[in-house]
């Protein structure tokens, strides 16, 4: 009887941990959906970016992060994704990176930012934002004058 109870508890625990580990996973294959933000520093227009990015594929897996468009291919093998809950500090950094309070995170319950690193611990020039059932990808450049990022664009991917 004791073995049956222990076995039952083990099954419940395994189910719990398996469910938690797959919950809100960002891993998958995606495609460009829409432009969320385009930096005023960009010489492109939103319509141009929509046309240029149409058909772009994003692979976000444990062993690869890649972006494939008709013009470019970007790839990181064996990336590390560092997940952070979006808090007031990240929101402030984000608002500084886009020059204003142009995008609100208030409507989202589950909000996380992922920083991507190569296997050599080099930080990629992309962030992933997981917001409830949406996934955004942001490209940024370093602003060496004040050590803050400048987000150049944010795309919604599906």
N, C-alpha and C positions, 0 to 999 in steps of 0.2 A: 504494500500500500504506500509506504514511504517513497519507494522508487517512482511510482506513478505520479505522486504529487510533485516530486522533484523534476521529473520529465515534463510535466505540464507547465511548471514554472519556467523551465528552460525554454520551452517552445514560446511562451508568452514573451520572455525577455528577448529572444532572437527576433521575433516578429516586431517588437518595439524598436530595437536597434536598427533593423533592416529598413523599417518604415522611416525612421528619423534620418538615416543616412541618404535616402533618396529624395527626401522632401525638399522641394524648391531647388532642385538641381538645375544648374545652368547648362549642363552638358547637352549637346545636341547639334544639329545642322540647321542653319538659319539662312534667311535671305533678306536683303534690304527691303524695308517697307516704306519708311518715310523719313523726312528731315525734321528733327525736333528743334535743332538750334544750328545756326551758322554764324560764326564770329564776324563782327563788323570789320575785323582785320582781313577777312577773306576777300579776294577779288571776284569770287564766284557768286552767282545768285542761287536762291533756293531752287528755282526751276532747272537751272543748269545742273546742280548737284543731283536732283531727282533723276534727271535723264542719264547723267553719267553713272550713277550708282545702280540703276535699274539692272536686275539680274545678278548683282554681286552676292556671292555665297560666303557664309561664315561657318567655320567648323570650330566648335568649342568642345574639346574633349580632354580627357586626362592626359593623353599623350601628344596632343597637337592643338595649337591655336592657329587658324589660318583664315586669310581673307583672299578671295579670288574674284577679281573683276576682269572685264574685258581688256583693261589696260595694265593691271598690276597683279602681282602675286606676293603675299606677305605670309611668312610662316615662322612659328616658333615650335620646335620639337621639345617635348617633355617640359611644358610650362608649369609654373607654380601659380596658383590663383589664391591670393590673400583676400579673404572675405572680411569686410568690416560693416557693422551696422551703421546706417546713415544717421548720424546724430547732429547736434547743433554745430559742432566744429567742422564736420564734413560739409554741411550745408553752407556754412560761412566760406570755407575754402572754395566750394563750388561756385557760389555767387561771385567771389573775387575772380575766379577763372573765366566767368562769362561776362564780367564787367557790370552785372546788375542782378537784381532779384527777378529774373525773367522767367524762371521755371520754378513751380512750387512742388514740393514733395508732400505737402499736407494731405492730399487726397489718397495717398498710398498708406496701407497698413504695414506691409512687409517691404522694407527698403534696405538694400545692401549695395555696397560698392565693392567691386573686385579689382584689385591691382594685379597685373600680369607680369611675371618675371620669367626670363629665360632660364635654362638649366645652369647658365653661368652667372646667375643672380643679377642680370642686367634688367632694369625696369623697362618694359615695353612702353610705347607711346600711346597706349590705349587704356581706358577704364571700361569696365562693364558695370552697368547699373541694373540690378534686378529689383523691379518695382511691381509687387503683386504678381500679375500675370504678364507683365511686359518686360522686355529685355532691350536695353539701350547700349550702344557702343559709342564711346566718346574718344576722339583723337585730340591729343594735346601737345603743346610744345612747352619747353622750359623757359621761364622768364628769368634769366640769370640776374637781372638787376635786383629783384627782390625775392628770388628763390621760390616764386609761386608759379603754378601751372597756368597756361592760357589754353582754354578749350577752344579748338578750332571748329569742331562740329560735333553734333550728337545725332545719331541715326537710331530710329526704332527698327529692330530686326524681328522677324517672325519665324 
